[in-house]
């Protein structure tokens, strides 16, 4: 079974929490997760959101300090390994 979701990684926990607040305000189901290992930089926490709400995530970034953004990623777990790639 494959599972794919979006990940927003930041350099500070404060910005992860702010991003989560903004997404919740937009009605996006979001959670705070440990940053996947393939994203080696950052504070150790990231925000997880559904891929079909990526446009809302990009809109939320306008309200958060994007200088602290490491990037938006697509994470896909195929049962054996988590694969992470930049979200386009």
Protein Blocks (a to p, Z undefined) as FASTA:
>chain_A
ZZdddddddfbfklmmmmmmmmmmnopacddddddfklmgcjhiacdddfklmmmmmmmm
mmpcfklpnbdcddddehjaccddddZZ
